[in-house]
């Protein structure tokens, strides 16, 4: 007896558990001081994901990748930029997020989850993963570069 819905259910449950874990980590992260290292390391670590394009199934046309990067950097990074900022707290610099930050992150995760279902019908699973990776990288890179600029302005004062 086959259960064709099990992989989809497993994927959904795994995504929700991972998302909750990341949210808990993000809440705790706001209580610690921000450093240049904490700003720069995530995009650098994430950049290693571009190695997926070595494998032919993950390759997508350059234009698709450029559009995905632009959507991430221009459209999807904007809510993150609008709902988070760095503040000086004594000698430390900390991340201050307004109440909408977590709602924005939930909304972005939901858009990604439901859009993935649509894109899986018009391209391969690997290509979908590759494009969502490029989109997320564009979003994270712009957000972190903005944080780095803000951090440098605060430390120069």
ChimeraX attribute file (.defattr): number of C-alpha atoms within 10 A of each C-alpha:
attribute: neighborCount
match mode: 1-to-1
recipient: residues
	/A:1	3
	/A:2	5
	/A:3	6
	/A:4	8
	/A:5	8
	/A:6	10
	/A:7	10
	/A:8	10
	/A:9	11
	/A:10	11
	/A:11	11
	/A:12	13
	/A:13	12
	/A:14	12
	/A:15	14
	/A:16	13
	/A:17	12
	/A:18	11
	/A:19	15
	/A:20	13
	/A:21	11
	/A:22	12
	/A:23	15
	/A:24	10
	/A:25	11
	/A:26	12
	/A:27	12
	/A:28	10
	/A:29	13
	/A:30	13
	/A:31	11
	/A:32	12
	/A:33	16
	/A:34	19
	/A:35	13
	/A:36	12
	/A:37	9
	/A:38	12
	/A:39	18
	/A:40	15
	/A:41	12
	/A:42	14
	/A:43	19
	/A:44	12
	/A:45	9
	/A:46	14
	/A:47	14
	/A:48	9
	/A:49	13
	/A:50	13
	/A:51	9
	/A:52	15
	/A:53	14
	/A:54	9
	/A:55	9
	/A:56	10
	/A:57	13
	/A:58	18
	/A:59	16
	/A:60	16
	/A:61	9
	/A:62	9
	/A:63	9
	/A:64	12
	/A:65	19
	/A:66	15
	/A:67	14
	/A:68	22
	/A:69	23
	/A:70	17
	/A:71	17
	/A:72	24
	/A:73	21
	/A:74	14
	/A:75	13
	/A:76	22
	/A:77	23
	/A:78	14
	/A:79	18
	/A:80	22
	/A:81	17
	/A:82	14
	/A:83	16
	/A:84	17
	/A:85	16
	/A:86	17
	/A:87	17
	/A:88	15
	/A:89	10
	/A:90	7
	/A:91	8
	/A:92	12
	/A:93	17
	/A:94	20
	/A:95	19
	/A:96	15
	/A:97	18
	/A:98	12
	/A:99	10
	/A:100	14
	/A:101	17
	/A:102	16
	/A:103	13
	/A:104	16
	/A:105	16
	/A:106	15
	/A:107	12
	/A:108	15
	/A:109	15
	/A:110	12
	/A:111	11
	/A:112	14
	/A:113	13
	/A:114	10
	/A:115	13
	/A:116	16
	/A:117	12
	/A:118	11
	/A:119	16
	/A:120	14
	/A:121	10
	/A:122	10
	/A:123	11
	/A:124	13
	/A:125	15
	/A:126	18
	/A:127	21
	/A:128	21
	/A:129	16
	/A:130	22
	/A:131	23
	/A:132	20
	/A:133	21
	/A:134	24
	/A:135	23
	/A:136	20
	/A:137	24
	/A:138	23
	/A:139	26
	/A:140	20
	/A:141	22
	/A:142	20
	/A:143	23
	/A:144	21
	/A:145	14
	/A:146	14
	/A:147	21
	/A:148	19
	/A:149	10
	/A:150	15
	/A:151	22
	/A:152	11
	/A:153	10
	/A:154	13
	/A:155	11
	/A:156	7
	/A:157	5
